[in-house]
Amino acid sequence: MTSFYLVALAVLTVAAFLAARGRAGALGASGRLHSLPTYHGLLAASAVVLPMMLVLAVYGATAPSFVQSQAIAALPGDPLGDDALARATRMREIANAVANPAGATPETLAAAERYRAAQAMADWALLIVGIGLGGLGAAWMVRKVGPHFRARNGFERVVIGVLIACALVAILTTVGIVFSVLFETLRFFTKYSWLDFLTGLQWSPQTAIREDQVGQSGAFGAVPLFVGTTLIMLIAMLIAAPVGLFSAIYMAEYASPRLRGIAKPVLEILAGVPTVVFGFFAALTVAPAIRSLGLTLGLDVASESALAAGVVMGIMIIPFVSSLSDDVINAVPQSLRDGSYGMGATKSETIKKVVLPAALPGIVSAMMLAVSRAVGETMIVVMAAGLTANLTFNPLEAVTTVTVQIKTLLVGDQEFDSAKTLSAFALGFVLFFFTLILNVVALRIVKRYREQYD
């Protein structure tokens, strides 16, 4: 039914556009119109699309719950109560009975019949209300077509309203994510001290499910995770920052157009490689090579080390730094370079004293993006650095990161409201706060130097 509704929406939209544009064109042939016929057609099409899409959104938000409540109400005596799991199980039985009635109980068949009736009622309501509102909107806008009707202004207001709605969706989505994580974080801190979480030196999130279980400490000191995340991020940036920045300088200032046309796409291929491939590369190639080199030098290197994960992560991040830095350097006005050359500076002095300071805001943004990418990476750490929460700054030992632990904590049979599961939200909130601090620092640097060189 939704497909038929979308077809009707398309037909009504086209019909309203053609009717309004045709009437405006006829009036324009005999007199002067305020707006072009196309604007009249676009405004009429908007009067169809907006109400019909709104009705479809309301239908998608309310129809499933209405149909399910009608089906559940058909069961004798409402034996399910507030048990969400039992209601979901019975709804699957009812849905199966709708598709294949064979073998279903009489109560389930009665509920399936009510399900069909409620679904049909919701579908017909969608068609009648949606098409009715779309038709009324089209008729109203076609009727308003006239020499003095400001269709262009009206359509521009519609476009502005749509843009504002899209911006609000983005803002509300961000706010919703923040508050959903914040509420679960506060629930975790009712079970575990926030001070112990931020300053504790032992991370052992396993808790006892039964009273006879032992060895499950339930320690949620997150300092080892923060240290592991910082260690791997620093190793990655020590590789990505200089390699990416120097490659950007070379391609922007020294490379010929032909070489740049080849080198830049080849370098950016790295950005399209899935992270799991980098993880395999780290686990099967880089980690054994580092371990063999360490044994040759008499060093004790873990089979899963922070160094292996950091090196491969740095390789993965190089395109982010290089591509963004290259675009920023190319955006520096040529007049700044010419002025430096006119003062007798060499090419290298011009790059160091003029180009890089002028491009500093963009370069800082590229570095901050690379840091955020490194902090949020999961697969490479899982496959190359392991899951052990060690409090160490030794890159040759195994460590883990915040994102890896979030993934681990949300997988398993632990109940959702346990401290183990809720600690994942606390880690996510800390990670969000850390990223926010990075963005604030980057904005301050960009603002300071942009005012100087604009």
N, C-alpha and C positions, 0 to 999 in steps of 0.2 A: 504493500500500500504506500509506503514511503517513496518508492520509485515512481509510482503513478503521480503522487503529489508533486515530486520534483519536475516531472514532465509537464504537468499542468502549470506549475510556476513558470517554467521556461516559455510555454506557449502564451500565457497571459502577459508575461513581460514583453515579449516580442510584439504581440498584438497592441499593447498599450503604447509602446514606443512608436510603432508605425502609424497608429491612429492619431496620436498627438502631433507627431512630426508632419503628417500629411495635412492635418487641419491647419497647423501653423503655417505650412508652406502655401496653402490656398489663401489664407488671410494675408500673407506677406506679398503675394502677387498683386493684390489690390490696394495695399496700404503698407505703412512702415511698422514693423514689429520692434518691440523693445529688445527681444532676445532672438537668437537664431532658432530656426525650427528644431535643430538637433537638441538644444537645451530643453525645449518643451517635451521632446520625446524622452530624453533622459530623466526628466523629473517625473513624467508619467510612469516610466519603468521603475523608478525608485518607489513610487507609491504602491506598486505591486510587490516588489521584492521585500521591502522592509517589513510590512505586516505579515506576509506569508512566512518569512523566515522566523519572525518572532513567535508565531503560532507553532511552527515546527519545533522551536527550542522549548516552548512550554510543553508541547506533547512529549518530547524526548525526556524531559525532566519529571513529568508527572504520570504519564501513561503506564510505565512498567510497575510502579508501586500501586497504582489503582487496580490494574489487572491482577497482580499478585494478591492484594487484599481481598478482592472479590473471590478469587479461587480458594484462598485459605478460609474465608467465611463460609464457603460451601461445605467444609468438613464438619462433621457432627460434633457439637459441644466445644469447639476450639481447644483441643487437648494440648496444643503446643505452648500456649502462654507466651512468655517473653524469651523462650529459648531460640536464639537466632540460628543455631546450628540445626535444630530440628525443623525449623521453618524452611531453611534452605534445602534440607533433604526432602521434605514433602513437596516443595516446589519442583525439584528435579523429577520426582515421581509423577507429578501432574503434567509437567512438560513432556515427559516420555509418553504418558497416556494420550496427550494431544496428538503426538506424532504417530504412535502405534498403540491403539486401544487394547490389543490382544494381551491377555494375562493380567490386566489391571483389576483391582478390587472395585466393587460398586461405589464405594465412597470416593475413590480416586477418579472414577469415570464421571461421577456427578460434578466433582470439582473441575475436571477437565472441560466439561460442557460449560460450566460457568466461566471458565477461563476464556474459551472461544467466544462466548457472548460478550464478555467484557472487552476483549481485544477488538472485536468487530465494532462495538459501540465507540471505543476510543478512536479507531481508524475512521469511522464515518464522521465523528466529531471533528477530526483533523481536516478531512476533506471539505465538509460543509463550512466550517468556520474560516479555514484558511482561504479557500477559493472565494468564499463570499466576501471576505475583507479585501482580498486582492482585486476582485472585480469592482467593488465599490471604490477602491482607491483609484483604479484605472479610469472609471467613469467620471469620477470627480475631477481628476486632473485634466482629462480630455475636455470636459465642459468648461474648465477655467481658462482654456487657451484663448487668448485675445491679443489685440495689438498692444495693449498697455500692461499685460501680465508679465511680471518680472521673473520669468522662468530661470534665467541664468543665476540670479541671486538666490532663488529658492534651491536650485540644485547645488550651488556652492555651500549653502547652509547644511544641506543633507550630507555632502562630502565631509564637511568639517565635523558634523556630528558623528559620522562613522569613524573618522580618525580619532576623535576624542574617546569613543567607545573602545576602540582597539587599544589606545593608550591605557585606559582604565583597566582593561582586561589584563594587560601586562603588569600593571602596578598591583592590582588586587591579587594576581597569581603570586607575585613575589611576597606580598604581605601574608597571604595564606600559607605559603611555605614556611615563612619565618615563624608565624604564630603556631602552626602545627608542630614544628620542631620544638619551639619554646615550651609549649604546654607539656609535651612528653618529657622534656628535660626537667621541668619543675616537678613532675611526678617522680622522676628518678631521684632527685635531690631530697624528696620526702623519705626515700628508702635508704639513701646513702649520703653522707656528708659531702657538700660541694668542696669544702676545704681539703678533705682527704682525697677527693677525686682529682683536684688540680695539683696537689702536692705529693700524693702518694707515690711510692717508688716500686710498688708491686702491682702487676696487672695479671689477675687470674679470675676471669669473669665467671667461671663455672660455679654454679651453686647447686646444693643438694636438692634433688626433687623429693627424695624420701628421707625419713629420719635416720635410716640405717646406713645411708651413704656416708663415706668418709673421704677426706682428701679434697673436698670441694670448698676452697677457702672463701670464694666470693670477694676477692680483693679487687678494687676498681681504681687503683692509683694509675693515672694516665700519663705520668711523666715519661715512662719508657716509650710510650707511643709517640709522644711529642718529640722526644729525642731522636727516635728512629726516622720519623717523617722529616725532621730538619736535616739529619745526616744525609739521607738519600737525596733530598732536594739540593743541598749544597754541592754534593758530588755531581749531580746532573747539571747544575748551573755553572760549575767550574769548567765543564766541557762545552755546554751549549752557548754560554755567553760569549767567550772569546772567539770560538769557531764561527758562530752565527754572525757576530758583529764584523769580524774581519772579512768573512766571505761577502757580506753586504757591501763593505767599503770597496772591496776589489771589483765586484760586479758593477757598482754604481760609478766608480771613479777611474778605474784602470782598464777594465775589460772592454774589448771591442764589441760593437753591436752584434756581430755574428757569434762570438763566444758567449756573450750574455744571453742571446737567444737560445743557446744550447744548455748552458750551465744552470740557468735559473729554473727551467722546467725539470731538469734532472734532480736538482736539489729539492724541489718541492714535491717530488714523488714520495719522499720520506713522509710527508704529512698525510698521505693517503694510505699508508700501510697500517693495517689493523694492529692495535696494541697487543693482541694475543700473539701475533707473529713476532713482534719484538720480544715478548715473553719467552717464546720458544727459542729465539736466538740467544737470549740471555741465559736460559737454563741449559741449553745443549751446546753452546759454543763459547760464550764469554766466560761463564762461571767456571767450567773445567779448565779453560786456558789460564784464568787468573789463579786457580788452585795449583795447577802445574808449575806456573811461574813462581808462586810462593814457596812451593816445596823445593824448587831449584835454589831459591835464595835462603832456604832454611826458615821460612815463616810458616806459621800455622794458620792456614786459610780455611774457613768453613766452606762446605760444599754449596751453601746458599749464603752469600755475603752481600752486605750493603754496597760494596764496591761494584759488584757485577750489575746489580739493579740500577745503581746510579749512573754507571757508564752507558748502559743501553738506553736509559731514560734520557740522558743528555743527548744521545744521537737522535732520539725521537723528537726532541724539542728544537733541535737546530733549525728546521725550516720555519718555525714560528718566529724565532729571533731574526733569522736572515731575511725572510720575506718582508716582514714589517719594517725592519731597519732599512732595507734597501729602498722601499717606497718612501720612507721619511727622508732619507738622504737625497733621493732624486727630487723631492719636493722643495729642497732648499733653493732659493732663487739664484739663478746664474750670476746675477749682478753682484752678489756677495763674493763669489769666486773671482769675478773679473776685478773687483776692487782690491782684493788681496793680491792678485797677480800684478796689478798696476803699482802696488806698493813695493814690489820686488820679492814677494814671498814665493817659495817653491811650492810645488804641488803637494808634497807631504806636509809642509807647514800650513798650507791653506786648509787641508783636511783636518789637521789637528787643532788649529787655532780658530777656524771660521766655520767649517761645515759641521763638524761634530758638535760644537756648542750650540749651533743653530738648530740642529736636529735632536738635541738632547731630550726634549719632552717626548717625542715619538719613540726614541730609543728606550727611555725609561718605561713607557707604556708597553713596549715589546718585552722588556725584561719582566715586568710585573705579570704579563700574560703568561710568560714562560714559567714563572714561579708558581702561579696558580695551576697551570697544567701539571707541573711536577708534583705539587701537593695533592692534587686530586687523582693521580694515577693509581690504578689498583692491580691490573693484571700482571704487569711486569714485576711488581713487588711480590705478588703471590707466587709467581713461578720462579723468581730468581733470589728473593731475599727471605722467603719463608714466613711463618706465622709466630715465631718466637718473640715475645716481648722482652728483649734484653735491654737493660740500661747501660749502654756502652757508646762511646764515641769512636770505637775502633772500626774502621770500614771493612776490616777483614772478617768480622763476625756477623752472624745472622741477626737481623732486626726485623721489625714489622712497622707498619704505618697505621695512621688513624683510619684511612679508607679501607684498608684490608680488614681491620677489626670490625668496622661497621658491616662489611659484607659477611664476615664470619658470624657475628652476633645475630644477624637477622635470618640466618639459615639454621634450621634445626627444629626440635620438637618442644622447645621451651615455651611456656605460656607467654602471651604478649605483655602482660602487666608485671612480669618478673623484673627484678633489677638487672638481670643480664641483658634482656631485650631492650629495656629502656635506656641502658647505658649507651646503646648505639646512637640514640637521639642526642644524648649529652655530648658525645664525640662529634656528631654532626654540627651541633650548635657551636662548639668551640672552633671547629674548622671554618664555619661560616664567619665567625667573629674574626678569625685570623685573616681570612680573605678580605674582609671589610677593612681591616687595618692597612693591608697592603694597598687597597684601592685609595684610601684616604692619603697615604703617603705619596702615592703616584700622582694624585690630583694636585697636591701641594707643590710637588716638584714641577709638574707641567705648568701650573699657574704662574709660578715664580719666573721660569725661564721663557715662557711664551710672551709675557709682558716685556721682556728684555729684547727679544729678537723680532717681534712683529713689526 
